[in-house]
Amino acid sequence: MPPKNKMAKSKVGVSTVSFLDIAEVREDCVIMRDGTLRGVLLCSSVNFALKSEDEQTATIQAYMQFLNSIDFPLQIVIQSRKLNIDGYLEKLKVIEKQQTNELLRVQIADYLDYIKELISLGEIMTKRFYLIAPYNPQSDKRRNFFQRLLSILAAAGTVKLSRDEFERYAEALGKRMEFLISGLASTGLTAVRLDTQGLIELYYNSYNPELGEQQPLASLEKIQVEAAAPLAEGDTKKKN
């Protein structure tokens, strides 16, 4: 058995955060370690099978026009998650106890039994659709061989952005997000951009699916986020 002092001096393993490509989430933007930005849209869906043949054709044509109008890469993500309705059931129980009408109270009790039986037969799943748009201020087409080689060698590190750079990139990304929201509206879909709180919850639940159900993330005002690569300090201060 090794001595206690050696066990105390054993090094702690590297945090999993160091293996993520995300450096920071700030002002509705995801800042990657290579200095590029990401924006995320939460999109609605349509029941394509219930549409008539003409409606289906119109939807396909609108979607084709939407894709042809985009000159940057997109990522479409579909997440299936177990729907947690514990809060909904607890609310129904409170309403049942407070109900003075005997007939309504019995109906609520029967409805609760029906929901519990439905849950016992199988898990109730929910689907969410996300559209992720990047912003890279320097595409590979505009960089020479040595610049691309340098970016590959520095991929393991973290690129720090000044405040001015971040504001410019965030503004350009915001225009892309507005363009995507308008384009999706032409296809009959509604999309909203995830704010900082929504982005943190999305990645928290994605990387911790089981923990996310047992321990929901607190609001942004109640948690402290330690940025892996904060914006360079002193950029907003005036030089004397």
N, C-alpha and C positions, 0 to 999 in steps of 0.2 A: 504494500500500500504506500503511495507516494506521500511525503511529508505534507503537513497542512500548509506550510508557507509556500511550497511550490504550487499547490492547488490554488492558493489565493492569488498567485502571480500569473496564473494561466490567462492567456489572451482571450478576450471575448470575440466570437465570430463576427465576420463582417455583416452589417445590416443589409437586409434585402433591398432597402431603398437605394443603395449604391448600384444595384443592377438595373434599375429602372431608367428609361430614357427621359423621363420627366424630371426637369430641374425645379420647376416652381409653377404654382397656379396663382395668377395675379390679374385682377381687373378683367375678369371674364375670359382670360386667355390662358392657354397651357404653353408654358415656355419649355422647350426641349433643351437637352444638353448641348446640342450643336448650334444653338442660337436661333432656331426657327420657331415659329409659333403655330398653334393649333386652335381652331374654334370648333365647337360642337353644337349641332342643332338637334333638338328633339322633334321628330316628325310624326304626324298622324298617319293613318292608313286608310285605305278604301277596300271595300269588298268587291274585288274585280269580278268574281263569279256571278254576283247578283245583277250586274249591269247588263243592259241590252247589247246586242252586237254593235250597233252604231256607237253607243257610249264607250264600249271597249275599244273600238277603233279610234275614237277621238282621244281617249286616254293614252293609248299607245303613241299616237302622233304627237301629242303634247309632251310626252316623256322623251321622245326622240329629239324634238326641238330643244328641250331643256338640256339634254346631254350634249348636243351639238354646239350649244352656246357657251359651253365651259371650256376654258383653255388652261385649266390647272387640274391636278389629280384630286380625286375624292375617295373617301373610304366610307362604305355603308356597313353599319354594324347592327345586327339584330340580336337582342338579348332576351332570353327566356328566364324568368325568375318565378319562384314559388310565391304566390300571392299570400301575404300575411293579413288575415282578416280577424285577428284576435281583438283588435280595438273595436271593430264593427260589432263583434259578438258581445263584447262587454257593454257597449252602448245599448244594444237591444235588451240585455238583461236589466239594465237600469230603467229603461222605458217600461219593461214588463212589470217591474216592482212598483213603479209610480202610476201605472194605469189604473184608473178607478172603474172603467167600464169592463165588466167581467167578460163580455164577448170578445172585446179587443185584446184583453189580456190572454185569453185562451188562444186566439189566433196568433199572437206574437210568440207564445210558447210553442205552438205547432210549427211555426216558421223557423224557430231556433232549432227544433229537433230535425227539421228537414235539411237545414244547412249543415248541421253536425253529421248527419247521415251521408250527405253529399261529399263532405270532406273525407269521411272514412273510406269512401269508394275509390278515391284517387286524389292526388294533389291538384289544386287549382293553380294553373300557370297563367302568367301574364307576359305579353310581348311588348317590347319597346324598340323603336326604330331610331337610330342615330345616324347623322351625316356629319363626317369630320372633314373639315377643310384646312389645308396647311397654308402657311405663308413663308416662303423662303426668299429672302431679299436678294440672294445671289444663286441663281440656278446654275446647274452644271454647264449649260450652254454658254454662259457668260464667263466661265472661269477657264483658265488655261490648265495644262497638265499639272504643273507644280502646285497650283492652288488646290486642285482636286486631291492631289497626293497629300498635301498638308492637312486637309480636312479629314482624310481617312486616318492619318497618324494621330490626329487630335480627337478622334471620335470618342475615345475612352475618357477624355477630360470634359470640362464644362466651359462653355463659352459665356463670358459675362457680357451683358448688354448694359450700355449706359441708359440713363433715363430718357434722353432724347431719342436714342435708337429705338427703345421699346415703344415710345409713344408713336413714332412714325410707323413701325411695323404693326402696332395694334390698330392704328387708323386704317391702314391698307387691308388688314384682315377683316376689320369691321365692314368695309365696303364689299368685300367678297361675301360675307355672311348675309348682308342685305340683298345682294344680287341673288344668292341661292334661295332666300326666303321668297323673293318675288317670283323666281322661276318655278319653285315648287307650287306656289299659289296658282299658277297657270295650269298646272296638272290636277288641281283639285285637292292638293295637300296643304295642311297647315303646319308651319314649323316655327319654333321659338328657340332662341339662343340660350344655352345654359349659362347662368351667371357663375360667379366664383363658388358660391355655396353648392350649386348644382353640380359643377365640375368635380369638386372635392368629394361629394357624396357618390358620384358616378364611379370614380376611380377607387374610392374606398370600398364600395360594394363589389366592384369587379375583381379586385385583388383579395378581398376578404368576404366571400359570399356567405359562409357559415357564420362568421363573426358579425357580419352586418345585420343578420336577422336577430341575433341574441343581444347585440349591443349597438343600437343605432347611433349614428354620428350626431354629435351635438351641433347646434347652430354655430355659424362662423363667429359670432360675437362672444361665444363661450369657450372657444378653443384657441390655442396659440399654435400657429403654423410656423415651423422653423424651416425657412427656405434653404434648399440645398445650394442654390446659386443666386443670391440676391443681386439686385441691380447694383452696379458700381456706385459706391457712396461718393458724395461730393459733387455729383453732376447737377444737383438742383441748387447747390449753394453758390452764391455769387463770390467771385474771387475779389479780394481787396486789392 
